[in-house]
Amino acid sequence: MDHKLYKKILGFMMLYKLLKCLLTTYLIDKLYKLIFYLFSKSFVLTTLGFTWVAFALGAISWWGPKFLQLAHTVYSGNTDDKTKAK
């Protein structure tokens, strides 16, 4: 085997081992942080609360205009097609 080729292969093997070690350390660190966050009561409750608020606001923005138009129609007794929400 050529000496230069041997050095290149050895260099790639060392680089591969280094990257594998760094990636494994990085992933283990991320896994520990994820487990820490999952068992943190304040993080879980804050995340769930934000999700529920975002869902409620989305539902209100989607159904709110139709509900207000229906309430106005029922209150005033007006059934014109011009005032219907589409």
Secondary structure as UniProt FT lines:
FT   HELIX           3..38
FT   HELIX           41..76
FT   TURN            82..83
//
